[in-house]
Amino acid sequence: MSGGTSIDISQFKALASDVSISVLPNAYQEAALLFPSFCEVVDPNAASVPLYGDISTTLHFGTTPDETEDGQPFKRTTGGEGYRPQIKIRAFKKSIGIPRRMLDSVAGRANAEGIVATFVQQFASNAMVQKDQFVFGLLQNGGKTAGDRKYFDNSFVGRTDANAGLIYDGVSFFNAAHPIKFGTATYDNADATALTGANLDAAYTKAAYTNAVNESGVQIATPPDVLIVPTALRSTGQVLLGSDQAPGGANNDINTNRGLLKLIVSPYITTATAWAVLKSGTIRAFDSGAPMMTTWVDEDSDEFVVGLKYYFGAGVREWRGSVGNNFPTS
C-alpha cells in the first residue's frame, strides 16, 4: 500500500465501528419512534423461538370467584387452552461493498468514512420508518375481512400460521364477529363512524365494556388508553381530547373526554377518515433496537463489505380494548 492514509482490513473494521458509533445516536433515535408508546416491546431473544418467532400459550379458567360462607369448600373449576397468538420475527439486512482499489489509495480513509457514514445514516433512518410503518400497517390493514398476508402471515421456520392473513381467532383485527373460545357469542369491534365526541364515547364504551369479556364470556377490564388517528384527523383528535369544554357545545359543557386517551398521530394510517381506540400492550413488537454492524472481505469481488441488520416483528395478541373505524375491508 502506498501513502500514509490507505487502510487494511483490520483498520477498516475499526473505522467502520467508529463511524457507526458516531453516526447512530443521531440517525436512530428511539425516542422518535411511535410504536413503543402503545406496544409491548420485547427483545427478540425472549421469544419462544428466539430470533424467529413467538407463540403464546394461555390457559383460561374463565369463571368468576365464588362467594362462600364459613365452612364451605372451594368449588372446583377446569381450564382450557385458549387461542395461541403467533408472531413472526423478521430479519432486515443490507450491505455495501467498497472496492479494495479505492481503499488502497491515499484518500482511502476519507473515502471509507464518508461512504460508511452515509450508509449507516440512511439505513438507520429507514429502519425507524419501516418499524412504525409495519405496526401501523396492522391497523391500516386490520379491517380486511379476507386478510392481509403482508402484515398478518406469521409463519416462521418450523411453525406454520394456521390463520395466515388474519389474527389468532381466525378473523380480521377489526371485525364484526370475533368469536370466543369457550362460547357461541361473537363481538364486533369494526365501526364506520366519523371522529366526533359522541362516536368516541361509543367506541370507548364498546371497548371498555361491551366487548370486555374473556374467552368464556365473563366480564373483564380492558379499557382503551390511546386514540390513533391519521394526520388528517390530528386537529380533531386534539380538540376532542384537549379542550376544556365539550367541542361544539353551546353551554360551556365540560369535555368529559379531556385527557381520557393519549393521542397518537401517524402518517402511516393512510385512510384519511380512519381512527381507532386501542389498549396499550395488546400489540406485541419484537425489536432488536438500533441496527447492528458487521464487516468482512468479499474476495470474489475484491471488496471490503459493511453489513447492517436488525430483527423486528409485530402482531396482535389481543383484539379486546380496540375498536377501529373506517378502515378498509378489502
C-alpha positions as CSV (number, residue, x, y, z in Angstrom):
1,M,0.0,0.0,0.0
2,S,1.2,3.5,-0.8
3,G,0.9,6.6,1.3
4,G,0.0,7.1,4.9
5,T,-3.8,7.3,4.7
6,S,-4.6,4.0,3.0
7,I,-6.0,1.2,5.2
8,D,-6.1,-2.5,5.5
9,I,-9.0,-4.8,6.6
10,S,-8.3,-4.5,10.3
11,Q,-8.1,-0.8,10.1
12,F,-11.3,-0.8,8.0
13,K,-13.2,-2.8,10.7
14,A,-12.1,-0.3,13.3
15,L,-13.0,2.7,11.1
16,A,-16.5,1.3,10.3
17,S,-17.1,0.7,14.0
18,D,-16.0,4.2,15.0
19,V,-18.2,5.8,12.3
20,S,-21.2,3.7,13.4
21,I,-20.7,4.8,17.0
22,S,-20.5,8.4,15.9
23,V,-23.5,8.4,13.5
24,L,-26.1,6.0,15.0
25,P,-27.1,8.2,18.0
26,N,-28.4,10.9,15.7
27,A,-29.6,8.7,12.9
28,Y,-31.5,6.2,15.0
29,Q,-33.5,8.0,17.8
30,E,-35.6,5.5,19.7
31,A,-37.5,8.3,21.4
32,A,-38.8,9.4,18.0
33,L,-40.4,6.1,17.3
34,L,-44.2,5.9,17.8
35,F,-44.9,2.2,18.2
36,P,-43.2,1.8,21.6
37,S,-45.7,4.3,23.1
38,F,-48.5,1.8,22.8
39,C,-47.0,-1.6,22.1
40,E,-45.5,-4.1,24.4
41,V,-41.8,-4.2,23.2
42,V,-39.8,-7.4,23.7
43,D,-36.3,-8.5,23.0
44,P,-36.3,-11.0,20.0
45,N,-34.2,-13.3,22.1
46,A,-37.0,-13.6,24.6
47,A,-39.4,-15.1,22.0
48,S,-40.5,-18.7,22.4
49,V,-38.3,-19.4,19.4
50,P,-35.5,-16.8,19.8
51,L,-34.9,-14.5,16.8
52,Y,-37.5,-16.4,14.7
53,G,-40.9,-16.1,16.3
54,D,-43.2,-16.4,19.2
55,I,-46.3,-18.5,20.0
56,S,-48.2,-17.6,23.2
57,T,-49.9,-20.3,25.1
58,T,-52.6,-19.3,27.5
59,L,-54.9,-21.2,29.9
60,H,-58.4,-19.9,30.6
61,F,-60.3,-20.9,33.7
62,G,-63.0,-18.4,32.8
63,T,-65.2,-18.4,35.8
64,T,-65.5,-15.6,38.4
65,P,-64.5,-16.2,42.0
66,D,-67.2,-17.8,44.1
67,E,-68.6,-16.1,47.3
68,T,-68.6,-18.7,50.1
69,E,-69.7,-18.8,53.7
70,D,-67.6,-20.2,56.6
71,G,-67.1,-23.9,56.3
72,Q,-68.0,-24.2,52.6
73,P,-65.5,-25.9,50.3
74,F,-63.6,-24.5,47.4
75,K,-65.6,-25.0,44.2
76,R,-63.5,-26.8,41.5
77,T,-63.2,-25.3,38.1
78,T,-61.5,-26.5,35.0
79,G,-59.3,-24.8,32.4
80,G,-58.8,-25.0,28.7
81,E,-56.1,-23.8,26.3
82,G,-57.1,-20.5,24.7
83,Y,-56.1,-19.1,21.3
84,R,-52.4,-19.1,20.5
85,P,-51.3,-15.8,19.1
86,Q,-48.3,-16.2,16.8
87,I,-45.8,-13.5,15.7
88,K,-43.0,-13.8,13.2
89,I,-39.7,-12.1,13.8
90,R,-38.3,-10.8,10.6
91,A,-34.6,-10.2,9.7
92,F,-33.8,-7.0,7.8
93,K,-30.4,-6.6,6.2
94,K,-28.4,-4.5,3.7
95,S,-24.8,-4.3,2.8
96,I,-22.4,-2.1,0.7
97,G,-19.1,-3.0,-0.8
98,I,-16.1,-0.7,-1.1
99,P,-13.6,-1.7,-3.7
100,R,-10.2,-2.6,-2.3
101,R,-8.7,-0.4,-5.0
102,M,-10.4,2.6,-3.6
103,L,-9.1,1.8,-0.1
104,D,-5.6,1.3,-1.4
105,S,-5.5,4.9,-2.5
106,V,-4.0,7.7,-0.4
107,A,-7.5,9.0,0.1
108,G,-8.8,5.6,1.2
109,R,-9.6,6.5,4.8
110,A,-11.6,9.7,3.9
111,N,-13.4,7.8,1.2
112,A,-14.4,5.0,3.5
113,E,-15.5,7.3,6.3
114,G,-17.8,9.2,4.0
115,I,-19.3,6.1,2.4
116,V,-19.9,4.2,5.7
117,A,-21.3,7.3,7.4
118,T,-23.9,7.9,4.7
119,F,-24.8,4.2,4.6
120,V,-25.3,4.0,8.3
121,Q,-27.3,7.2,8.5
122,Q,-29.7,6.2,5.7
123,F,-30.2,2.6,6.9
124,A,-30.9,3.7,10.4
125,S,-33.4,6.4,9.3
126,N,-35.1,3.9,7.0
127,A,-35.3,1.3,9.8
128,M,-37.2,3.7,12.0
129,V,-39.7,4.4,9.3
130,Q,-40.0,0.7,8.4
131,K,-40.8,-0.3,12.0
132,D,-43.5,2.3,12.5
133,Q,-44.9,1.6,9.1
134,F,-45.3,-2.1,9.9
135,V,-47.0,-1.6,13.3
136,F,-49.4,1.0,12.0
137,G,-49.9,-1.3,9.0
138,L,-51.6,-3.8,11.4
139,L,-54.3,-1.2,12.0
140,Q,-54.5,0.2,8.4
141,N,-54.9,-3.3,7.0
142,G,-56.7,-4.8,10.1
143,G,-60.2,-4.4,8.7
144,K,-59.6,-6.6,5.6
145,T,-62.1,-9.4,6.1
146,A,-60.3,-11.7,3.7
147,G,-57.0,-11.0,5.4
148,D,-53.6,-9.5,4.5
149,R,-50.6,-11.8,4.4
150,K,-48.1,-9.0,4.3
151,Y,-48.9,-8.0,7.8
152,F,-50.7,-11.0,9.3
153,D,-48.9,-14.1,7.9
154,N,-46.8,-15.0,10.9
155,S,-45.4,-18.3,9.7
156,F,-41.8,-18.9,10.5
157,V,-39.3,-21.7,10.3
158,G,-41.0,-24.9,11.6
159,R,-44.2,-23.0,12.5
160,T,-47.0,-22.5,10.0
161,D,-49.5,-19.8,10.9
162,A,-52.9,-21.6,10.7
163,N,-54.6,-18.2,10.4
164,A,-52.2,-16.6,7.9
165,G,-53.6,-13.3,6.8
166,L,-55.8,-12.9,9.9
167,I,-55.3,-12.7,13.7
168,Y,-55.2,-15.6,16.1
169,D,-59.0,-16.1,16.4
170,G,-59.4,-16.6,12.6
171,V,-60.9,-13.2,11.6
172,S,-59.5,-9.8,10.9
173,F,-58.2,-7.5,13.6
174,F,-61.2,-5.2,13.2
175,N,-64.2,-7.5,12.6
176,A,-67.9,-7.6,13.1
177,A,-67.9,-11.2,14.5
178,H,-64.9,-12.0,16.8
179,P,-65.6,-15.5,18.3
180,I,-64.8,-16.5,21.9
181,K,-63.0,-19.8,22.5
182,F,-65.4,-21.2,25.0
183,G,-68.8,-19.8,23.9
184,T,-71.0,-19.1,21.0
185,A,-71.4,-15.3,21.2
186,T,-69.5,-13.0,18.8
187,Y,-68.3,-9.5,19.3
188,D,-68.0,-6.5,17.0
189,N,-65.0,-4.1,17.0
190,A,-65.3,-2.7,13.5
191,D,-67.3,0.5,13.0
192,A,-67.7,3.1,10.3
193,T,-68.3,6.4,12.1
194,A,-66.8,9.9,11.9
195,L,-64.5,11.0,14.7
196,T,-66.8,13.1,16.9
197,G,-67.3,13.3,20.7
198,A,-70.4,11.1,20.6
199,N,-68.8,8.5,18.4
200,L,-65.6,8.5,20.6
201,D,-67.8,7.9,23.6
202,A,-69.5,5.0,21.8
203,A,-66.2,3.4,20.7
204,Y,-64.8,3.8,24.3
205,T,-67.9,2.1,25.8
206,K,-67.7,-0.7,23.3
207,A,-64.0,-1.4,24.0
208,A,-64.2,-0.9,27.8
209,Y,-67.5,-2.7,28.5
210,T,-69.5,-4.3,25.6
211,N,-66.5,-6.3,24.3
212,A,-64.7,-6.6,27.6
213,V,-65.3,-10.4,28.2
214,N,-62.8,-13.2,28.3
215,E,-62.8,-16.4,26.2
216,S,-65.7,-17.7,28.4
217,G,-67.8,-14.6,28.1
218,V,-67.0,-13.4,31.7
219,Q,-66.6,-9.6,32.2
220,I,-63.1,-8.4,32.4
221,A,-61.4,-4.9,32.4
222,T,-59.9,-3.8,29.0
223,P,-60.3,0.0,28.9
224,P,-58.5,1.6,25.9
225,D,-56.0,4.3,26.6
226,V,-54.9,5.6,23.2
227,L,-56.6,7.2,20.3
228,I,-54.8,6.6,17.0
229,V,-55.6,8.9,14.0
230,P,-54.1,9.8,10.6
231,T,-52.6,13.3,10.1
232,A,-55.8,14.4,8.5
233,L,-57.6,14.0,11.9
234,R,-54.8,15.4,14.1
235,S,-56.7,18.7,14.9
236,T,-59.9,16.8,15.5
237,G,-58.2,14.5,18.0
238,Q,-56.5,17.4,19.8
239,V,-59.8,19.2,20.2
240,L,-61.7,16.1,21.4
241,L,-59.0,15.2,24.0
242,G,-57.6,18.5,24.9
243,S,-60.4,21.1,25.1
244,D,-61.8,22.1,28.5
245,Q,-65.3,22.5,27.1
246,A,-67.2,20.0,25.0
247,P,-66.4,20.6,21.3
248,G,-69.4,22.3,19.6
249,G,-71.3,22.7,22.9
250,A,-73.3,25.9,23.3
251,N,-73.4,26.0,27.1
252,N,-69.8,25.6,28.1
253,D,-70.4,22.0,28.9
254,I,-67.4,20.2,30.4
255,N,-65.5,18.0,27.9
256,T,-65.6,14.6,29.7
257,N,-63.1,13.1,27.2
258,R,-60.4,15.6,28.1
259,G,-57.2,13.6,28.9
260,L,-59.2,10.3,28.7
261,L,-56.9,8.9,26.0
262,K,-53.4,9.6,24.7
263,L,-53.5,10.9,21.1
264,I,-51.1,9.2,18.6
265,V,-51.0,10.7,15.1
266,S,-49.4,8.6,12.4
267,P,-48.8,9.4,8.7
268,Y,-48.9,5.6,8.2
269,I,-52.6,5.5,8.7
270,T,-53.4,6.3,5.1
271,T,-57.2,6.3,5.2
272,A,-58.0,10.0,6.0
273,T,-61.2,9.2,7.9
274,A,-59.9,6.1,9.8
275,W,-59.4,6.1,13.6
276,A,-59.1,3.7,16.4
277,V,-59.2,3.4,20.2
278,L,-56.7,0.9,21.5
279,K,-55.5,-0.6,24.8
280,S,-51.7,-0.3,25.1
281,G,-49.9,-3.6,25.1
282,T,-52.4,-5.6,23.0
283,I,-49.9,-5.4,20.1
284,R,-46.6,-7.0,20.9
285,A,-43.4,-5.9,19.0
286,F,-40.2,-7.8,19.0
287,D,-37.4,-5.2,18.3
288,S,-33.6,-5.7,18.4
289,G,-33.2,-1.9,18.6
290,A,-30.5,0.1,16.7
291,P,-29.0,-1.5,13.6
292,M,-26.1,-3.9,14.2
293,M,-23.0,-3.8,12.0
294,T,-20.7,-6.5,10.7
295,T,-17.7,-6.2,8.3
296,W,-15.9,-8.7,6.1
297,V,-13.9,-9.1,3.0
298,D,-15.5,-10.4,-0.2
299,E,-12.6,-12.0,-2.0
300,D,-14.6,-12.7,-5.2
301,S,-15.4,-9.0,-5.8
302,D,-12.3,-7.8,-4.1
303,E,-14.3,-5.5,-1.8
304,F,-14.5,-4.6,1.9
305,V,-18.1,-5.0,2.9
306,V,-20.2,-3.3,5.6
307,G,-23.5,-5.0,6.6
308,L,-26.2,-3.7,8.8
309,K,-29.2,-5.7,10.1
310,Y,-31.9,-5.7,12.7
311,Y,-34.7,-8.0,13.8
312,F,-38.3,-6.9,14.1
313,G,-41.8,-8.3,14.1
314,A,-45.1,-7.3,15.5
315,G,-48.6,-8.8,15.9
316,V,-51.9,-8.6,17.6
317,R,-52.0,-10.6,20.9
318,E,-55.4,-9.3,21.9
319,W,-58.2,-7.6,19.9
320,R,-60.1,-6.6,23.0
321,G,-59.7,-3.0,24.0
322,S,-59.6,-2.0,20.4
323,V,-62.3,-0.6,18.1
324,G,-61.5,0.5,14.6
325,N,-63.5,3.0,12.4
326,N,-63.5,3.4,8.6
327,F,-60.5,1.0,7.9
328,P,-60.7,-0.7,4.5
329,T,-62.4,-4.0,4.5
330,S,-60.9,-5.2,1.2
